[in-house]
Amino acid sequence: MTLFRKAAALAVAAAALAGCKTPTATLQVRRPPTLELPSVKVLAVDEFEPATKGDDAIARYVRDQFIAAINKEGAIQAMTLAEAKEKSAASGLKIEAILRGRVWADFVHITGLREPVVSSDVVWGTTDKGIKFIAEAHDKLETQTYEVVKAFVSIQLNLVQVSGVESKTIAALSGGRGYRERIGGGAFSNFNLWTGKAEASAGKADRNRESLLRVSADRAIGEFVKAISPHQETINAVIAKGGDATAASMIRSGQYNQAIQRLEPGLKSAGKDRAPDLHNLGLAYEATGDPALLEAAVFFYRKALEFDPENEDYATGIGRVEQLMRGNARLGGGIQ
């Protein structure tokens, strides 16, 4: 097969794959804390201690952002310890828990790094039919210069429950985030040092210590918030193919109630051929975000799975909603 034919075949395959992309619905679900903790509605956040001299600013930033992230979720009222004490004295506010933290920050910027790179000079030819082809190719070895920037923030937290004059630690957490940027000498790249995977950069070719440490901190804070507070989570759920295309389009565009009204009347005595519609009806019920409708979502997911027991998407829907129902039950107690 010629180079041209190979390229054409790859283009056709890519177009086919693009056309087969599985449609999904974006859902907002409410999750309980990943840790099982006693009920806390008022959280006082103490000063976060910098582990290294000169890092007071990043420690203060982590504390302030943590307070903002907790309050954004709306389940816990968080404030600085100083503010909580003032409100306690003025209005009798009851401080139920205190969060204390310690922050480590590491930043490295290395310049003048060099590495060999092979490049090719290509000479293109054209056939008598106007088709281009590679007539000649010559490799050459060159040296390119680049620089590396690394930023890492590690956070240790202790959550202390306060009851009268007594207090006890109910959670101790640690974690962090960081990434490595390569600047120059080829394509820009950015890697998460925590996961080892490539990811989006804070800002291409950013060399500023403070801004990069803040980005690392922001990425770490989100995981801590999930651990101790109920939180919103975005998930992508598969819309089954092969069913009512209009209902599927309604779900994809967020018209969940309309999709329910369209699908449900015709599914009271549905057969195996309606399994995709049964799944999508369950998805529409789940997507409304109404906890009272989750039982209906599970019912229709299960009906779909009965007709197609090997379908992983149908089974995933059941597991996802059952997990959500267990989480909602936890939100009735514990941190809420």
C-alpha positions in Angstrom: 0.0 0.0 0.0 1.4 3.4 -1.0 1.9 6.2 1.6 -1.0 8.1 0.0 -3.3 5.1 0.3 -2.3 4.5 3.9 -3.0 8.1 4.8 -6.4 7.9 3.1 -7.3 4.7 4.9 -6.4 6.3 8.3 -8.5 9.3 7.5 -11.5 7.1 6.7 -11.0 5.1 9.9 -10.7 8.3 12.0 -13.9 9.6 10.4 -15.7 6.4 11.2 -14.6 6.4 14.8 -15.7 10.0 15.1 -19.1 9.1 13.9 -19.4 6.2 16.4 -18.7 8.4 19.4 -20.9 7.4 22.3 -23.4 10.1 23.2 -23.4 11.1 26.9 -25.4 13.3 29.3 -23.7 15.6 31.8 -25.2 15.1 35.2 -24.7 17.1 38.4 -24.9 14.9 41.5 -24.7 15.6 45.2 -22.1 13.4 46.9 -21.5 12.9 50.7 -18.0 13.3 52.1 -15.7 10.5 51.2 -14.9 10.1 54.9 -17.6 9.1 57.4 -17.5 11.9 60.0 -19.7 13.2 62.8 -22.1 16.1 62.1 -20.4 19.4 61.6 -22.1 22.6 60.4 -19.7 25.3 61.7 -16.0 24.8 60.9 -13.3 27.2 62.3 -10.1 27.1 60.3 -6.9 28.0 62.2 -3.8 29.5 60.6 -2.0 27.0 58.4 1.6 26.6 59.4 4.3 26.9 56.6 6.7 24.0 56.8 9.5 26.0 55.4 10.6 29.5 56.2 9.3 32.2 53.8 6.3 30.2 52.7 3.8 32.1 54.8 2.0 33.5 51.7 1.3 30.1 50.2 0.2 28.7 53.5 -2.2 31.6 54.0 -3.4 31.2 50.4 -4.2 27.5 51.0 -6.2 28.3 54.1 -8.2 31.1 52.5 -8.9 29.0 49.4 -10.0 26.0 51.5 -12.5 28.2 53.4 -13.8 29.5 50.1 -14.2 26.0 48.6 -16.0 24.7 51.7 -18.4 27.6 51.7 -19.1 27.3 47.9 -20.5 23.8 48.5 -22.9 25.3 51.0 -23.2 22.4 53.5 -20.7 23.7 56.1 -20.2 27.2 57.3 -16.4 27.8 57.3 -14.5 30.8 58.6 -11.2 31.6 60.2 -10.7 30.7 63.8 -10.4 34.4 64.8 -13.7 35.2 63.0 -15.4 32.2 64.7 -14.2 33.3 68.1 -15.5 36.8 67.5 -19.0 35.5 66.5 -19.0 33.1 69.4 -18.4 35.9 71.8 -20.9 38.3 70.1 -23.8 36.0 69.2 -23.1 32.6 70.8 -22.0 30.9 67.6 -21.1 27.3 68.4 -17.8 26.1 67.0 -18.3 22.4 66.2 -14.9 21.6 64.7 -11.5 23.2 64.1 -9.3 22.5 61.1 -5.5 22.9 61.5 -3.0 22.6 58.7 0.6 22.5 57.6 1.8 23.3 54.1 5.0 22.3 52.3 5.9 24.1 49.1 8.6 23.1 46.6 9.7 25.0 43.4 12.5 24.2 41.0 13.4 26.1 37.8 16.3 24.6 35.7 17.5 26.4 32.6 20.1 25.5 29.9 19.2 21.9 29.5 20.1 20.3 26.2 19.2 17.2 24.3 19.7 15.7 20.9 16.8 15.6 18.4 16.5 14.1 15.0 14.7 16.0 12.3 14.0 15.3 8.7 14.2 17.3 5.5 11.6 16.1 3.1 11.5 16.6 -0.6 8.0 16.3 -2.1 7.2 15.0 -5.6 4.0 15.1 -7.6 2.7 12.4 -9.9 1.3 13.1 -13.3 -2.1 12.9 -11.7 -1.3 15.7 -9.2 -0.9 13.4 -6.2 1.9 14.4 -3.8 4.4 11.9 -2.5 7.7 11.9 -0.5 10.5 11.8 -3.1 13.4 12.1 -0.7 13.9 12.3 3.1 17.1 13.2 4.9 17.5 12.9 8.7 19.7 15.3 10.6 20.8 15.4 14.2 20.5 18.7 16.1 20.7 19.8 19.7 17.9 21.7 21.3 17.8 23.8 24.5 15.0 23.8 27.0 14.1 24.5 30.6 12.1 22.7 33.3 9.8 24.2 35.9 8.5 22.0 38.8 6.0 23.1 41.4 4.6 21.0 44.2 2.4 21.7 47.2 1.8 19.1 50.0 -0.9 19.7 52.7 -1.5 18.0 56.0 -4.8 18.6 57.8 -6.2 17.7 61.2 -9.9 18.0 61.8 -10.7 18.4 65.5 -14.2 18.0 66.9 -15.0 20.4 69.7 -17.5 19.4 72.4 -17.5 21.8 75.4 -14.1 21.9 76.9 -13.1 18.6 75.3 -11.8 18.0 71.8 -10.7 15.1 69.7 -9.2 14.5 66.3 -11.7 12.9 64.0 -9.7 13.1 60.8 -6.1 13.4 59.7 -5.5 13.9 56.0 -2.5 14.5 53.8 -2.0 14.9 50.1 -0.8 17.3 47.5 -0.5 18.2 43.9 2.3 19.3 41.6 3.4 19.3 38.0 6.4 19.6 35.8 6.5 21.9 32.8 8.9 21.7 29.9 9.5 25.0 28.1 11.3 25.3 24.8 13.2 22.8 22.7 10.1 21.3 21.0 6.5 21.0 22.0 5.4 22.5 25.3 4.4 19.7 27.8 3.0 19.6 31.3 2.8 16.6 33.7 1.0 16.1 36.9 3.7 14.9 39.4 1.0 13.3 41.6 -0.6 11.1 38.9 2.3 10.9 36.4 -0.1 11.9 33.6 -0.1 14.8 31.1 -2.6 17.5 31.9 -3.6 21.0 31.1 -1.2 23.8 32.2 -1.9 26.7 34.4 -0.6 28.9 31.7 1.7 28.0 28.9 5.4 28.6 29.8 4.6 30.0 33.2 7.8 30.5 35.3 6.3 32.4 38.2 6.8 30.6 41.5 3.8 32.0 43.3 1.3 31.4 40.5 2.4 27.8 39.9 2.4 26.9 43.6 -1.2 28.3 43.8 -2.3 26.2 40.9 -0.9 23.1 42.6 -2.6 24.1 45.8 -6.0 24.6 44.1 -5.8 21.2 42.6 -5.1 19.6 46.0 -7.8 21.6 47.9 -10.6 20.1 45.8 -9.8 16.6 47.0 -9.7 17.7 50.7 -13.1 19.3 50.3 -14.6 16.1 48.9 -13.2 14.2 52.0 -14.9 16.3 54.6 -17.9 18.0 53.0 -20.9 17.1 50.8 -20.1 18.3 47.3 -21.4 18.6 43.8 -19.8 16.3 41.2 -20.1 16.3 37.4 -20.4 12.9 35.7 -20.9 11.8 32.1 -23.5 9.1 31.7 -23.9 7.1 28.5 -27.1 7.7 26.5 -28.1 4.3 24.9 -28.1 4.1 21.2 -30.8 2.4 19.1 -33.9 3.8 20.9 -36.1 6.9 20.4 -33.7 9.4 18.8 -35.8 12.4 19.8 -35.9 11.4 23.5 -32.1 10.8 23.3 -31.7 14.3 21.9 -33.8 15.7 24.7 -31.6 14.1 27.3 -28.5 15.3 25.6 -29.8 18.9 25.6 -31.0 18.7 29.3 -34.7 18.4 28.6 -35.1 15.6 31.1 -38.8 16.0 32.0 -39.8 16.2 28.3 -37.8 13.0 27.7 -39.7 11.3 30.6 -43.1 12.4 29.2 -42.1 11.1 25.7 -40.7 7.7 26.8 -42.7 6.5 29.8 -46.2 6.0 28.3 -44.9 3.6 25.6 -42.8 1.5 28.0 -45.4 0.0 30.3 -45.3 -3.3 28.3 -42.0 -2.9 26.5 -40.1 -5.8 25.0 -36.4 -6.5 24.5 -36.2 -4.1 21.5 -37.0 -1.2 23.8 -34.1 -1.9 26.2 -32.2 1.3 25.0 -35.3 3.4 25.8 -35.7 1.8 29.2 -32.1 2.7 30.0 -32.6 6.3 28.7 -35.8 6.7 30.7 -33.9 5.7 33.8 -31.2 8.2 32.9 -33.7 10.9 32.4 -35.1 10.3 35.9 -31.6 10.2 37.4 -30.6 13.4 35.5 -33.5 15.5 37.1 -31.4 15.5 40.3 -34.5 14.8 42.4 -33.6 12.2 45.1 -37.3 11.1 45.2 -37.0 9.9 41.6 -33.9 7.7 42.0 -36.0 4.7 42.8 -37.7 5.1 39.4 -34.3 5.5 37.7 -33.1 2.2 39.2 -36.3 0.5 38.2 -35.9 1.3 34.5 -32.2 0.7 34.5 -32.9 -2.8 35.9 -35.6 -3.4 33.3 -33.2 -2.6 30.6 -30.6 -4.9 32.1 -33.1 -7.8 32.3 -33.5 -7.6 28.5 -29.8 -7.1 27.8 -27.8 -8.6 30.8 -24.4 -8.3 29.1 -24.7 -4.5 28.6 -22.1 -2.8 30.8 -23.7 0.7 30.4 -27.0 -0.6 31.9 -25.2 -2.2 34.8 -23.2 1.0 35.4 -26.3 3.0 35.6 -27.7 0.8 38.4 -24.5 0.9 40.3 -24.1 4.7 40.0 -27.7 5.4 41.2 -27.5 2.9 44.1 -24.3 4.6 45.2 -26.0 7.9 45.0 -28.9 6.6 47.1 -26.5 5.3 49.7 -24.8 8.7 49.7 -28.1 10.5 50.2 -28.8 8.2 53.2 -25.5 9.2 54.7 -26.3 12.9 54.2 -29.1 12.4 56.7 -26.4 11.9 59.4 -22.7 12.7 59.6 -21.4 15.9 58.2 -24.2 17.7 56.4 
